[in-house]
């Protein structure tokens, strides 16, 4: 949705407008639960945006990504802590299970491709899922499409369509994962130890895709090039024994991390330090 590296005033104005809309959407979706938590801590409602730059007065910056794809850089400030990915994939907040229909599909044949655009890009998927289903059929592979909706247009005998499935349960059962490059999907795919094809749409997704490619556990493909022919070639390129072995090796490392716990420990240490 955002223009990548805009060099002119029109591109910059477009990105500012998209960013403004994103902040409004996040406030609409998450503002009430955030304020509810604040209330339990004796804090007033917050009118701040939920996408924030680090203020100059910050005492701690949590970098919730894996050092496997982004080792600590020498110019990171001392207040920065690289925690690992904060893995979370519960749609309800409670422990999740796979839907019985999805479980039955998975058990009925070889490991499928999994296609997902996360929780945000599903609002503007374009032809992503239709192309995904056609690409899987052309390659002779099964597929699971996580579409964020109940639209079954792309479903078939070899393509299972569902709104959502817990990534930590589904991704390890895939042969490869095609996703938008969001931090959550990237972390889950790394942790599952599966090859990835990243189709970035905005923001940090381009950087995440670049890093996935640089450590040789996947490739990237522009959304405008996500056609049956090009997507098929890219998926074929990641389904090699070498890339499978590399992805499994990295996955074993990432699986040892617990970014949420490390982040909580860093916050608790700061609170203890402040008395």
MIMAR-618774 format. One record per residue: residue number from 1; residue in three letters; chain; x, y, z of N, C-alpha, C in turn. Coordinates in Angstrom, 1 decimal. Atoms other than C-alpha are relative to their C-alpha. Example, Ala and Ser with C-alpha at 12.3 -4.5 7.8 and 13.67 -1.06 7.14 Angstrom:
2
REC num residuo cadena  neast nnorth    nup caeast canorth   caup  ceast cnorth    cup
REC   1     ALA      A    0.9   -1.2    0.0   12.3    -4.5    7.8    0.9    1.2    0.0
REC   2     SER      A   -0.9   -1.1    0.0   13.7    -1.1    7.1   -0.8    1.1    0.8
! end
This chain:
275
REC num residuo cadena  neast nnorth    nup caeast canorth   caup  ceast cnorth    cup
REC   1     UNK      A    0.8   -1.2    0.0    0.0     0.0    0.0    0.8    1.3    0.0
REC   2     UNK      A   -0.8   -1.2    0.0    2.9     2.4    0.6    1.0   -0.1   -1.1
REC   3     UNK      A   -1.0   -0.1    1.0    5.3     3.6   -2.0    1.4   -0.4    0.6
REC   4     UNK      A   -1.3    0.4   -0.5    8.7     2.0   -1.6    1.1    1.0   -0.3
REC   5     UNK      A   -1.0   -1.0    0.2   11.5     4.5   -1.1   -0.4    1.1   -0.9
REC   6     UNK      A    0.5   -1.1    0.9    9.6     7.5   -2.6    1.1    1.1   -0.1
REC   7     UNK      A   -1.0   -1.1    0.2   11.8    10.2   -4.1   -0.6    1.3   -0.3
REC   8     UNK      A    0.7   -1.3    0.3    9.2    12.8   -5.0   -1.0    0.4    1.0
REC   9     UNK      A    1.0   -0.5   -1.0    6.6    14.9   -3.1   -1.3   -0.8   -0.1
REC  10     UNK      A    1.3    0.8    0.1    3.7    12.8   -4.4    0.1   -1.3    0.7
REC  11     UNK      A   -0.2    1.3   -0.7    5.1     9.5   -3.2    0.1    0.2    1.5
REC  12     UNK      A   -0.1   -0.2   -1.4    6.0    11.0    0.2   -1.4    0.4    0.6
REC  13     UNK      A    1.4   -0.4   -0.4    2.5    12.6    0.5   -0.9   -1.2    0.1
REC  14     UNK      A    0.8    1.3   -0.1    1.0     9.2   -0.3    0.3   -0.8    1.2
REC  15     UNK      A   -0.4    0.8   -1.1    3.0     7.4    2.3   -0.5    0.7    1.3
REC  16     UNK      A    0.5   -0.6   -1.3    2.1    10.0    5.0   -1.5   -0.2    0.1
REC  17     UNK      A    1.5    0.2   -0.1   -1.6     9.6    4.1   -0.3   -1.5    0.4
REC  18     UNK      A    0.2    1.4   -0.4   -1.3     5.8    4.3    0.3   -0.2    1.5
REC  19     UNK      A   -0.4    0.2   -1.4    0.5     6.0    7.6   -1.1    0.6    0.9
REC  20     UNK      A    1.0   -0.6   -0.9   -2.2     8.3    9.0   -1.2   -0.9    0.0
REC  21     UNK      A    1.1    1.0    0.0   -4.9     5.8    7.9    0.3   -1.2    0.9
REC  22     UNK      A   -0.5    1.1   -0.8   -2.9     3.0    9.5   -0.2    0.3    1.5
REC  23     UNK      A    0.1   -0.4   -1.4   -2.7     4.8   12.8   -1.5    0.0    0.4
REC  24     UNK      A    1.4    0.0   -0.3   -6.5     5.4   12.7   -0.6   -1.4    0.1
REC  25     UNK      A    0.5    1.4    0.0   -7.2     1.7   11.9    0.5   -0.7    1.3
REC  26     UNK      A   -0.5    0.6   -1.2   -4.9     0.6   14.8   -0.7    0.5    1.2
REC  27     UNK      A    0.7   -0.6   -1.2   -6.5     3.0   17.2   -1.4   -0.5    0.1
REC  28     UNK      A    1.4    0.5    0.0  -10.0     1.8   16.1    0.0   -1.4    0.5
REC  29     UNK      A    0.0    1.5   -0.3   -9.1    -1.9   16.5    0.5   -0.3    1.4
REC  30     UNK      A   -0.7    0.4   -1.3   -6.9    -1.8   19.6    0.0    1.0    1.1
REC  31     UNK      A    0.0   -1.1   -1.0   -7.4     1.5   21.3   -0.8   -0.4    1.3
REC  32     UNK      A    0.9    0.3   -1.2  -10.2     0.2   23.6    0.7   -1.0    0.9
REC  33     UNK      A   -0.7    0.9   -0.9   -8.3    -2.9   24.9    1.2    0.6    0.6
REC  34     UNK      A   -1.2   -0.7   -0.6   -5.1    -0.8   25.4   -0.5    0.9    1.2
REC  35     UNK      A    0.5   -0.9   -1.0   -7.1     1.7   27.4   -0.5   -0.8    1.2
REC  36     UNK      A    0.5    0.8   -1.1   -8.7    -1.1   29.4    1.1   -0.5    0.9
REC  37     UNK      A   -1.2    0.4   -0.7   -5.3    -2.4   30.4    0.6    1.2    0.8
REC  38     UNK      A   -0.5   -1.2   -0.7   -4.2     1.2   31.3   -0.9    0.3    1.2
REC  39     UNK      A    0.9   -0.3   -1.1   -7.3     1.6   33.5    0.3   -0.9    1.2
REC  40     UNK      A   -0.3    0.9   -1.1   -6.4    -1.5   35.5    1.3    0.4    0.7
REC  41     UNK      A   -1.3   -0.5   -0.6   -3.0     0.2   36.2   -0.1    1.4    0.5
REC  42     UNK      A    0.2   -1.3   -0.5   -4.6     3.4   37.3    0.5    1.1   -0.9
REC  43     UNK      A   -0.4   -1.0    1.0   -3.7     5.2   34.1   -1.2    0.5   -0.8
REC  44     UNK      A    1.2   -0.5    0.8   -6.0     7.5   32.0    0.1   -0.5   -1.4
REC  45     UNK      A    0.0    0.4    1.4   -7.0     6.7   28.5    1.1    0.8   -0.8
REC  46     UNK      A   -1.1   -0.6    0.8   -4.2     7.4   25.9   -0.5    0.4   -1.3
REC  47     UNK      A    0.3   -0.4    1.3   -4.7     9.4   22.8    1.2   -0.1   -1.0
REC  48     UNK      A   -1.1    0.1    0.8   -1.3     8.6   21.5   -0.2   -1.0   -1.1
REC  49     UNK      A    0.1    1.0    1.1   -0.9     6.7   18.2    0.7   -1.3    0.5
REC  50     UNK      A   -0.6    1.3   -0.4   -0.1     3.0   18.5    1.2   -0.4   -0.9
REC  51     UNK      A   -1.2    0.1    0.7    2.7     3.4   16.0    0.9    1.2    0.4
REC  52     UNK      A   -0.8   -1.1   -0.6    5.4     5.4   17.7    1.4   -0.1   -0.3
REC  53     UNK      A   -1.4    0.0    0.1    8.9     6.5   17.2    0.5    0.0    1.5
REC  54     UNK      A   -0.5    0.0   -1.3   11.2     6.0   20.2    0.3    1.4    0.5
REC  55     UNK      A   -0.3   -1.3   -0.5   11.3     9.2   22.3    1.4    0.1    0.5
REC  56     UNK      A   -1.4   -0.2   -0.4   14.6    10.7   23.2    0.2   -0.3    1.4
REC  57     UNK      A   -0.1    0.2   -1.5   13.9    10.2   26.9   -0.2   -1.5    0.4
REC  58     UNK      A    0.3    1.4   -0.2   13.4     6.4   26.5    1.2   -0.6    0.9
REC  59     UNK      A   -1.0    0.8   -0.9   15.2     4.1   29.1    0.2   -1.4   -0.6
REC  60     UNK      A   -0.2    1.4    0.5   14.7     0.9   27.1   -0.7   -0.1   -1.3
REC  61     UNK      A    0.6    0.3    1.3   14.1    -0.1   23.5    0.1   -1.5   -0.2
REC  62     UNK      A    0.0    1.5    0.2   13.0    -3.7   22.9   -0.1   -0.2   -1.6
REC  63     UNK      A   -0.1    0.4    1.4   14.0    -5.1   19.5   -0.5   -1.4   -0.1
REC  64     UNK      A    0.7    1.3   -0.1   11.6    -8.0   19.2    0.2   -0.8   -1.3
REC  65     UNK      A   -0.3    0.8    1.1   13.4    -9.9   16.4    1.1   -0.9    0.3
REC  66     UNK      A   -1.0    1.0   -0.3   15.8   -12.8   16.2    1.4    0.5   -0.5
REC  67     UNK      A   -1.4   -0.3    0.5   19.6   -12.1   16.1    0.4   -0.9   -1.1
REC  68     UNK      A   -0.3    0.9    1.2   19.6   -15.0   13.6   -0.1    0.8   -1.3
REC  69     UNK      A    0.1   -0.7    1.3   18.4   -12.6   10.9    0.5    1.4    0.1
REC  70     UNK      A   -0.5   -1.4   -0.2   19.6    -9.3   12.4    0.9    0.0    1.3
REC  71     UNK      A   -1.0   -0.1   -1.2   22.7    -9.6   14.7    0.0    1.4    0.5
REC  72     UNK      A   -0.1   -1.3   -0.6   23.1    -6.7   17.1    1.1    0.8   -0.7
REC  73     UNK      A   -0.9   -0.9    0.7   24.7    -3.8   15.2    0.8    0.8    1.0
REC  74     UNK      A   -0.8   -0.8   -0.9   27.6    -1.8   16.7   -0.5    1.4    0.4
REC  75     UNK      A    0.5   -1.3   -0.3   25.7     1.4   16.5   -1.4    0.0    0.7
REC  76     UNK      A    1.2    0.0   -0.9   22.6     0.2   18.5    0.3    0.6    1.3
REC  77     UNK      A   -0.2   -0.6   -1.3   22.2     2.3   21.6    0.1   -1.0    1.1
REC  78     UNK      A   -0.1    0.9   -1.2   23.0     0.7   25.0   -1.4   -0.4    0.5
REC  79     UNK      A    1.3    0.3   -0.5   19.3     0.9   25.9   -0.8   -1.1   -0.8
REC  80     UNK      A    0.7    0.9    0.9   18.4    -1.5   23.0    0.3   -1.4    0.5
REC  81     UNK      A   -0.1    1.4   -0.3   17.7    -5.2   23.8   -0.5   -0.8   -1.1
REC  82     UNK      A    0.4    0.9    1.0   17.5    -7.7   21.0   -0.5   -1.3    0.7
REC  83     UNK      A    0.6    1.0   -0.8   15.0   -10.2   22.5   -0.3   -1.3   -0.7
REC  84     UNK      A    0.6    1.1    0.8   14.1   -12.6   19.7   -1.4    0.3   -0.3
REC  85     UNK      A    1.3   -0.3    0.4   10.7   -12.8   18.2   -1.0   -0.3    1.2
REC  86     UNK      A    1.0    0.2   -1.0    7.7   -12.4   20.5   -1.1   -0.8   -0.7
REC  87     UNK      A    0.9    0.9    0.7    5.7   -15.4   19.2   -1.3    0.0    0.6
REC  88     UNK      A    1.4   -0.1   -0.5    1.9   -15.0   19.5   -0.9   -0.3   -1.2
REC  89     UNK      A    0.9    0.2    1.1   -0.7   -16.5   17.3   -1.4   -0.5    0.4
REC  90     UNK      A    1.4    0.4   -0.5   -3.9   -17.0   19.4   -1.0    1.0   -0.5
REC  91     UNK      A    1.0   -0.9    0.6   -6.9   -15.6   17.6   -1.0    0.4    1.1
REC  92     UNK      A    1.0   -0.3   -1.1   -8.9   -15.6   20.9    0.7    0.4    1.3
REC  93     UNK      A   -0.7   -0.3   -1.2   -6.2   -15.1   23.5    0.1   -1.3    0.9
REC  94     UNK      A    0.0    1.3   -0.7   -6.7   -18.8   24.7    0.9   -0.9   -0.8
REC  95     UNK      A   -0.8    1.0    0.8   -4.6   -21.8   23.7   -0.9   -0.5   -1.2
REC  96     UNK      A    0.7    0.3    1.3   -5.5   -22.7   20.1    0.2   -1.5   -0.4
REC  97     UNK      A   -0.1    1.3    0.7   -6.1   -25.9   18.1   -0.3    0.2   -1.4
REC  98     UNK      A    0.4    0.0    1.4   -6.4   -26.6   14.4   -1.4   -0.4   -0.2
REC  99     UNK      A    1.4    0.3    0.3   -9.9   -26.6   13.0    0.0   -1.5   -0.6
REC 100     UNK      A    0.1    1.4    0.4  -11.0   -30.3   12.4    0.0   -0.1   -1.5
REC 101     UNK      A    0.0    0.1    1.4  -11.6   -29.6    8.7    1.4    0.2   -0.6
REC 102     UNK      A   -1.4   -0.2    0.4   -8.0   -28.3    8.3    0.8   -1.2    0.4
REC 103     UNK      A   -0.8    1.2   -0.4   -6.6   -31.2   10.3   -0.3   -1.2   -1.0
REC 104     UNK      A    0.4    1.1    0.9   -8.5   -33.6    8.0    0.7    0.2   -1.4
REC 105     UNK      A   -0.7   -0.4    1.3   -7.1   -31.8    4.9    1.5   -0.4    0.1
REC 106     UNK      A   -1.5    0.3   -0.1   -3.5   -32.0    6.2    0.3   -1.5    0.1
REC 107     UNK      A   -0.3    1.5   -0.1   -3.8   -35.7    7.0   -0.3   -0.7   -1.3
REC 108     UNK      A    0.4    0.7    1.2   -5.2   -36.5    3.6    1.0    0.0   -1.2
REC 109     UNK      A   -1.0   -0.1    1.1   -2.0   -35.8    1.5    1.3    0.6    0.5
REC 110     UNK      A   -1.3   -0.6   -0.3    1.5   -34.4    1.3   -0.1    1.4    0.6
REC 111     UNK      A   -0.1   -1.3   -0.7    2.6   -31.3    3.2   -0.3    1.1   -1.1
REC 112     UNK      A    0.4   -1.0    1.0    1.0   -28.3    1.5    0.9    1.3    0.1
REC 113     UNK      A   -0.5   -1.4   -0.1    2.2   -24.8    0.7   -1.0    0.7    0.9
REC 114     UNK      A    0.9   -0.9   -0.8    0.8   -22.2    3.1    0.1    1.4   -0.5
REC 115     UNK      A    0.0   -1.4    0.4   -0.2   -18.8    1.8   -0.7    0.9    1.0
REC 116     UNK      A    0.6   -0.9   -1.0   -0.9   -15.9    4.2    0.4    1.4   -0.2
REC 117     UNK      A   -0.3   -1.5    0.0   -1.0   -12.1    4.2   -0.1    0.6    1.4
REC 118     UNK      A    0.0   -0.5   -1.3   -1.1   -11.9    8.0   -1.3    0.6    0.4
REC 119     UNK      A    1.3   -0.5   -0.5   -3.7    -9.8    9.8   -0.4    1.4   -0.6
REC 120     UNK      A    0.3   -1.4    0.5   -3.5    -6.5    7.9   -0.1    0.1   -1.5
REC 121     UNK      A    0.0   -0.1    1.5   -2.7    -7.0    4.2   -1.2   -0.8   -0.5
REC 122     UNK      A    1.2    0.7    0.5   -5.7    -9.3    4.0   -1.2    0.9   -0.4
REC 123     UNK      A    1.1   -0.9    0.3   -7.9    -6.2    3.8    0.2    0.5   -1.5
REC 124     UNK      A   -0.2   -0.4    1.4   -6.4    -5.5    0.3    0.9   -1.0   -0.7
REC 125     UNK      A   -0.8    1.1    0.6   -5.2    -8.9   -1.1    0.2    0.1   -1.5
REC 126     UNK      A   -0.1    0.0    1.4   -5.8    -8.1   -4.7   -0.3   -1.4   -0.5
REC 127     UNK      A    0.2    1.3    0.5   -5.4   -11.3   -6.7    0.9   -1.0    0.6
REC 128     UNK      A   -1.0    0.8   -0.6   -2.9   -12.8   -4.3   -0.5   -1.5    0.2
REC 129     UNK      A    0.5    1.3   -0.3   -5.1   -15.8   -3.2   -0.4   -0.8   -1.2
REC 130     UNK      A    0.4    0.7    1.2   -6.5   -16.6   -6.6    1.2   -0.5   -0.7
REC 131     UNK      A   -1.2    0.4    0.6   -3.0   -16.6   -8.0    0.7   -1.1    0.8
REC 132     UNK      A   -0.6    1.1   -0.8   -1.8   -18.7   -5.1   -0.6   -1.3   -0.3
REC 133     UNK      A    0.7    1.3    0.3   -4.4   -21.4   -5.7    0.4   -0.5   -1.4
REC 134     UNK      A   -0.4    0.4    1.3   -3.6   -21.4   -9.4    1.4   -0.5   -0.1
REC 135     UNK      A   -1.4    0.4    0.0    0.1   -21.6   -8.8    0.2   -1.4    0.6
REC 136     UNK      A   -0.1    1.3   -0.7   -0.2   -24.5   -6.4   -0.5   -1.1   -1.0
REC 137     UNK      A    0.6    1.0    1.0   -2.4   -26.4   -9.0    1.0   -0.2   -1.1
REC 138     UNK      A   -1.0    0.2    1.1    0.2   -25.7  -11.7    1.2   -0.8    0.4
REC 139     UNK      A   -1.2    0.7   -0.5    3.0   -27.0   -9.6   -0.3   -1.4    0.5
REC 140     UNK      A    0.4    1.3   -0.5    1.0   -30.1   -8.6    0.1   -0.1    1.5
REC 141     UNK      A   -0.2    0.0   -1.5    1.1   -29.1   -4.9   -1.3    0.3    0.6
REC 142     UNK      A    1.2   -0.3   -0.8   -1.6   -28.9   -2.3    0.3    1.4    0.7
REC 143     UNK      A   -0.2   -1.3   -0.6   -2.2   -25.5   -0.5   -1.0    0.3    1.0
REC 144     UNK      A    0.9   -0.6   -1.0   -3.7   -23.9    2.5    0.1    1.5   -0.1
REC 145     UNK      A    0.1   -1.4    0.1   -4.9   -20.3    2.1   -0.6    0.6    1.2
REC 146     UNK      A    0.6   -0.7   -1.2   -5.3   -18.2    5.2   -0.4    1.4   -0.5
REC 147     UNK      A    0.5   -1.2    0.7   -7.5   -15.4    3.8   -0.5    1.1    0.9
REC 148     UNK      A    0.5   -1.0   -0.9   -8.7   -13.5    6.8   -1.5    0.2   -0.2
REC 149     UNK      A    1.4   -0.1    0.3  -12.3   -14.0    5.5   -0.5   -1.4   -0.2
REC 150     UNK      A    0.6    1.3    0.2  -14.8   -16.8    4.9   -0.3   -0.3   -1.5
REC 151     UNK      A    0.2    0.1    1.4  -14.6   -16.4    1.1    0.6   -1.3   -0.5
REC 152     UNK      A   -0.4    1.3    0.4  -14.3   -19.9   -0.4    0.2   -0.1   -1.5
REC 153     UNK      A    0.0    0.0    1.5  -13.9   -18.9   -4.0    1.2   -0.8   -0.6
REC 154     UNK      A   -1.2    0.7    0.5  -10.4   -20.4   -4.4    0.1   -1.4    0.5
REC 155     UNK      A   -0.1    1.3   -0.6  -11.2   -23.6   -2.5   -0.2   -1.1   -1.1
REC 156     UNK      A    0.2    1.2    0.9  -10.9   -27.0   -4.3    0.4   -1.2    0.8
REC 157     UNK      A   -0.4    1.2   -0.6  -10.1   -30.6   -3.6    1.4    0.1    0.6
REC 158     UNK      A   -1.4   -0.1   -0.4   -6.4   -29.7   -3.3    0.4    1.3    0.7
REC 159     UNK      A   -0.3   -1.3   -0.6   -6.7   -26.2   -1.9   -1.0    0.2    1.2
REC 160     UNK      A    0.9   -0.3   -1.1   -8.1   -25.6    1.6    0.1    1.5    0.4
REC 161     UNK      A    0.1   -1.4   -0.3   -9.3   -22.1    2.4   -0.6    0.2    1.4
REC 162     UNK      A    0.6   -0.3   -1.3   -9.8   -20.8    6.0    0.4    1.4    0.4
REC 163     UNK      A   -0.2   -1.4   -0.4  -10.0   -17.4    7.7    1.4    0.1    0.7
REC 164     UNK      A   -1.2   -0.1   -0.9   -7.2   -18.2   10.2    0.4   -1.4    0.5
REC 165     UNK      A   -0.5    1.2   -0.7   -5.1   -21.0   11.7    1.2    0.4    0.8
REC 166     UNK      A   -1.2   -0.4   -0.8   -2.5   -20.8   14.5    1.3   -0.4   -0.8
REC 167     UNK      A   -1.2    0.2    0.8    0.8   -20.4   12.7    0.9   -1.0    0.6
REC 168     UNK      A   -0.9    0.9   -0.6    2.7   -22.3   15.3   -0.4   -1.5   -0.1
REC 169     UNK      A    0.5    1.4    0.2    0.6   -25.4   14.7    0.0   -0.4   -1.5
REC 170     UNK      A    0.1    0.3    1.4    0.2   -25.1   10.9    1.3    0.1   -0.7
REC 171     UNK      A   -1.3   -0.1    0.7    3.6   -23.9    9.7    0.9   -1.2    0.0
REC 172     UNK      A   -0.9    1.2    0.1    5.6   -26.9   10.8   -0.5   -1.1   -0.9
REC 173     UNK      A    0.5    1.1    0.9    3.3   -29.1    8.7    0.0    0.4   -1.5
REC 174     UNK      A   -0.1   -0.5    1.4    3.9   -27.0    5.5    1.3   -0.5   -0.7
REC 175     UNK      A   -1.2    0.2    0.7    6.4   -27.7    2.8    0.7    1.3   -0.2
REC 176     UNK      A   -0.6   -1.3    0.1    7.0   -24.0    2.4   -1.1    1.0    0.3
REC 177     UNK      A    0.9   -1.1   -0.4    5.4   -20.7    3.5    0.1    1.2   -0.9
REC 178     UNK      A    0.0   -1.2    0.8    4.5   -17.8    1.2   -0.8    1.0    0.8
REC 179     UNK      A    0.7   -1.0   -0.9    3.7   -14.7    3.2    0.5    1.4   -0.4
REC 180     UNK      A   -0.2   -1.4    0.3    3.9   -10.9    3.2    1.3    0.6    0.7
REC 181     UNK      A   -1.2   -0.5   -0.6    7.0   -10.5    5.4   -0.2    0.7    1.3
REC 182     UNK      A    0.3   -0.6   -1.2    5.3    -9.2    8.5    0.9   -0.7    1.1
REC 183     UNK      A   -0.8    0.6   -1.0    7.3    -9.7   11.7   -0.5   -1.3    0.6
REC 184     UNK      A    0.6    1.2   -0.6    4.9   -12.2   13.2    0.1   -1.2   -0.9
REC 185     UNK      A   -0.1    1.1    1.0    4.7   -14.4   10.0    1.4   -0.4   -0.2
REC 186     UNK      A   -1.5    0.3    0.2    8.5   -14.1    9.5    0.5   -0.8    1.1
REC 187     UNK      A   -0.5    0.7   -1.2    9.2   -15.2   13.0   -0.5   -1.4    0.1
REC 188     UNK      A    0.6    1.3   -0.1    6.8   -18.1   12.9    0.5   -0.9   -1.1
REC 189     UNK      A   -0.5    0.8    1.1    8.0   -19.3    9.5    1.5   -0.4    0.3
REC 190     UNK      A   -1.3    0.4   -0.4   11.6   -19.2   10.8    0.0   -1.0    1.0
REC 191     UNK      A    0.1    0.9   -1.2   10.7   -21.0   14.0   -0.4   -1.4   -0.5
REC 192     UNK      A    0.5    1.3    0.5    8.9   -23.7   12.0    1.1   -0.7   -0.8
REC 193     UNK      A   -1.1    0.6    0.7   12.2   -24.3   10.0   -0.4   -0.3   -1.4
REC 194     UNK      A    0.5    0.2    1.3   10.5   -24.0    6.6    0.5    1.0   -1.0
REC 195     UNK      A   -0.4   -1.0    1.0   11.6   -22.3    3.3   -1.1    1.0   -0.1
REC 196     UNK      A    0.9   -1.1    0.1    9.9   -19.0    2.7    0.1    0.7   -1.3
REC 197     UNK      A    0.0   -0.9    1.1    8.8   -16.9   -0.2   -0.7    1.3    0.5
REC 198     UNK      A    0.5   -1.2   -0.6    8.3   -13.3    1.0   -0.5    0.9   -1.1
REC 199     UNK      A    0.6   -1.0    1.0    5.9   -11.0   -1.0   -0.3    1.2    0.8
REC 200     UNK      A    0.2   -1.2   -0.9    6.4    -7.7    0.8   -1.0    1.0   -0.6
REC 201     UNK      A    1.0   -1.0    0.4    3.6    -5.1    0.7    0.4    1.4    0.5
REC 202     UNK      A   -0.2   -1.3   -0.6    4.8    -2.3    3.0    1.0    0.0    1.1
REC 203     UNK      A   -0.8   -0.2   -1.3    7.1    -1.0    5.8    1.2   -1.0    0.1
REC 204     UNK      A   -1.1    0.8   -0.3    9.5    -3.4    7.4    0.0   -1.3   -0.8
REC 205     UNK      A    0.1    1.3    0.7    8.3    -6.3    5.2    1.1   -0.1   -1.1
REC 206     UNK      A   -1.1    0.1    1.0   10.9    -5.4    2.5    1.3   -0.4    0.7
REC 207     UNK      A   -1.2    0.3   -0.7   13.7    -5.5    5.0    0.0   -1.4    0.5
REC 208     UNK      A    0.0    1.4   -0.5   12.5    -8.8    6.5    0.2   -0.9   -1.2
REC 209     UNK      A   -0.2    0.9    1.2   12.3   -10.3    3.0    1.5    0.0   -0.4
REC 210     UNK      A   -1.5   -0.1    0.3   15.9    -9.1    2.3    0.8   -0.9    0.9
REC 211     UNK      A   -0.7    0.8   -1.0   17.1   -10.7    5.5   -0.2   -1.5   -0.2
REC 212     UNK      A    0.3    1.4    0.2   15.3   -14.0    4.8    0.8   -0.5   -1.2
REC 213     UNK      A   -0.8    0.4    1.2   17.0   -14.1    1.4    1.5    0.0    0.3
REC 214     UNK      A   -1.4   -0.1   -0.3   20.4   -13.1    2.8    0.5   -1.2    0.8
REC 215     UNK      A   -0.4    1.1   -0.8   20.5   -16.0    5.2   -0.4   -1.3   -0.7
REC 216     UNK      A    0.2    1.2    0.9   19.4   -18.4    2.4   -1.0   -1.0    0.5
REC 217     UNK      A    1.1    0.9   -0.4   16.2   -19.7    3.9   -1.2    0.3   -0.8
REC 218     UNK      A    1.1   -0.4    0.9   14.0   -18.1    1.2    0.3    1.0   -1.0
REC 219     UNK      A   -0.2   -1.0    1.1   13.5   -15.7   -1.6   -1.1    1.1    0.2
REC 220     UNK      A    1.0   -1.0    0.0   11.5   -12.5   -2.2   -0.6    0.2   -1.4
REC 221     UNK      A    0.6   -0.2    1.3    9.1   -11.6   -5.0   -1.0    1.2    0.2
REC 222     UNK      A    0.8   -1.2   -0.1    7.4    -8.2   -5.6   -1.5   -0.4   -0.3
REC 223     UNK      A    1.4    0.3    0.2    3.6    -8.3   -5.4   -0.5    0.2   -1.4
REC 224     UNK      A    0.4   -0.2    1.4    3.3    -6.9   -8.9    0.6   -1.1   -0.9
REC 225     UNK      A   -0.6    1.1    0.8    5.4    -9.9  -10.1   -0.6   -1.3    0.5
REC 226     UNK      A    0.5    1.2   -0.5    3.3   -12.4   -8.2   -1.0   -0.5   -1.0
REC 227     UNK      A    0.8    0.6    1.0    2.0   -14.2  -11.2    0.2   -1.5    0.1
REC 228     UNK      A   -0.1    1.4    0.0    1.5   -17.9  -11.8    1.4   -0.5   -0.4
REC 229     UNK      A   -1.3    0.4    0.5    4.7   -18.2  -13.8    1.1    0.4    1.0
REC 230     UNK      A   -1.1   -0.5   -0.9    6.9   -16.1  -11.5   -0.1   -0.6    1.4
REC 231     UNK      A    0.1    0.6   -1.3    5.5   -17.3   -8.3    0.3   -1.5    0.0
REC 232     UNK      A   -0.4    1.4    0.1    5.8   -20.9   -9.5    1.5   -0.2   -0.1
REC 233     UNK      A   -1.4    0.1    0.1    9.4   -20.4  -10.4    0.7    0.3    1.3
REC 234     UNK      A   -0.6   -0.3   -1.4   10.2   -18.8   -7.0   -0.3   -1.1    1.0
REC 235     UNK      A    0.3    1.1   -0.9    8.4   -21.6   -5.1    0.9   -1.2   -0.3
REC 236     UNK      A   -0.9    1.1    0.4   10.3   -24.2   -7.1    1.4    0.2    0.5
REC 237     UNK      A   -1.4   -0.3   -0.4   13.6   -22.4   -6.2    0.2   -0.2    1.5
REC 238     UNK      A   -0.2    0.2   -1.4   12.9   -22.6   -2.5   -0.2   -1.4    0.5
REC 239     UNK      A    0.3    1.4   -0.4   11.8   -26.2   -2.5    1.2   -0.9   -0.4
REC 240     UNK      A   -1.2    0.8    0.3   15.4   -27.5   -2.8    0.5   -0.7    1.3
REC 241     UNK      A   -0.5    0.6   -1.2   17.1   -29.9   -0.4    0.9    0.9    0.8
REC 242     UNK      A   -0.9   -0.9   -0.7   19.7   -27.3    0.4   -0.7    1.1    0.8
REC 243     UNK      A    0.8   -1.0   -0.7   17.2   -24.6    1.3   -0.8   -0.6    1.2
REC 244     UNK      A    0.8    0.7   -1.0   15.1   -27.1    3.3    1.0   -0.2    1.2
REC 245     UNK      A   -0.9    0.3   -1.0   18.2   -28.1    5.3    0.5    1.3    0.8
REC 246     UNK      A   -0.4   -1.2   -0.6   19.3   -24.5    5.9   -1.2    0.6    0.9
REC 247     UNK      A    1.1   -0.5   -0.8   15.8   -23.5    7.0   -0.2   -0.7    1.3
REC 248     UNK      A    0.1    0.8   -1.2   15.6   -26.4    9.4    1.1    0.3    1.0
REC 249     UNK      A   -1.1   -0.3   -0.9   19.0   -25.5   10.9   -0.3    1.4    0.7
REC 250     UNK      A    0.4   -1.3   -0.6   17.9   -21.8   11.4   -1.2   -0.2    1.0
REC 251     UNK      A    1.2    0.1   -0.9   14.6   -22.9   12.8    0.3   -0.6    1.3
REC 252     UNK      A   -0.4    0.6   -1.3   16.2   -25.0   15.5    0.6    1.1    0.9
REC 253     UNK      A   -0.6   -1.1   -0.8   18.1   -21.9   16.6   -1.1    0.9    0.5
REC 254     UNK      A    1.0   -1.0   -0.4   15.1   -19.6   16.6   -1.0   -0.6    1.0
REC 255     UNK      A    0.9    0.6   -1.0   13.0   -22.2   18.5    0.5    0.0    1.4
REC 256     UNK      A   -0.5   -0.1   -1.4   15.3   -21.8   21.5   -0.2    1.4    0.6
REC 257     UNK      A    0.2   -1.4   -0.5   14.4   -18.1   21.7   -1.4    0.1    0.6
REC 258     UNK      A    1.3   -0.4   -0.5   11.6   -16.7   23.8   -0.1    1.5    0.1
REC 259     UNK      A   -0.1   -1.4    0.0   11.3   -13.1   22.8   -0.9    0.7    1.0
REC 260     UNK      A    1.0   -0.6   -0.9    8.2   -12.3   24.9    0.6   -0.1    1.5
REC 261     UNK      A   -0.6    0.2   -1.4    9.9   -13.7   28.1    1.2    0.9    0.2
REC 262     UNK      A   -1.1   -0.8   -0.1   13.1   -11.9   27.3   -0.3    1.5    0.2
REC 263     UNK      A    0.4   -1.4   -0.1   11.3    -8.6   26.8   -0.6    0.3    1.3
REC 264     UNK      A    0.6   -0.1   -1.3    9.3    -9.1   30.0    1.1    0.1    1.1
REC 265     UNK      A   -1.1   -0.1   -0.9   12.5    -9.7   31.9    0.7    1.3    0.0
REC 266     UNK      A   -0.7   -1.3    0.1   14.1    -6.6   30.5   -0.8    1.2    0.6
REC 267     UNK      A    0.9   -1.0   -0.6   11.0    -4.5   31.5    0.1   -0.1    1.6
REC 268     UNK      A    0.0    0.3   -1.4   11.0    -6.1   35.0    1.3    0.5    0.6
REC 269     UNK      A   -1.3   -0.5   -0.5   14.7    -5.3   35.4    0.1    1.5    0.1
REC 270     UNK      A    0.0   -1.5    0.0   14.2    -1.7   34.5   -0.9    0.5    1.2
REC 271     UNK      A    0.9   -0.4   -1.1   11.3    -1.4   37.0    0.7   -0.2    1.3
REC 272     UNK      A   -0.8    0.2   -1.2   13.5    -2.9   39.7    1.1    1.0    0.2
REC 273     UNK      A   -1.1   -1.0   -0.1   16.3    -0.6   38.9   -0.5    1.4    0.4
REC 274     UNK      A    0.6   -1.3   -0.4   14.0     2.4   39.2   -0.6    0.0    1.4
REC 275     UNK      A    0.5    0.1   -1.4   12.8     1.2   42.6   -1.5   -0.1    0.0
! end
